[in-house]
């Protein structure tokens, strides 16, 4: 998460980025699912910097990161900060042509998730 401070350098260093991705992969559940709202906010911020490079060879984790962002959009009250950060990152993902085309290839996997999210809203 500290890596977001040096975001422009990290993808240029393949060795550092591979290690960074390995740490994310090995700690995925802790960072994306069971952590505090503050950690999830930082993860969403980090995804805004690195989403175009992350998990290029692991489609399942890429889809899970996108699901994490969309799920974060539905947060309420005490997790509003997470919702706002996820909204900013989703905007970044949608505005990036490379990422949009990458998400499009998985839309069939994401569509049921998005429908479920819409159905749970009041």
PEBEL-V426102 format. One record per pair of residues at least 24 apart in sequence whose C-alpha atoms are under 6 Angstrom apart, sorted by the first residue. I is the first residue (numbers start at 1). J is the second residue. D is the distance in whole Angstrom. If there is no record, write none. Layout:
i=I j=J d=D
i=I j=J d=D
This chain:
i=4 j=46 d=6
i=41 j=82 d=5
i=44 j=86 d=6
i=48 j=89 d=5
i=52 j=99 d=6
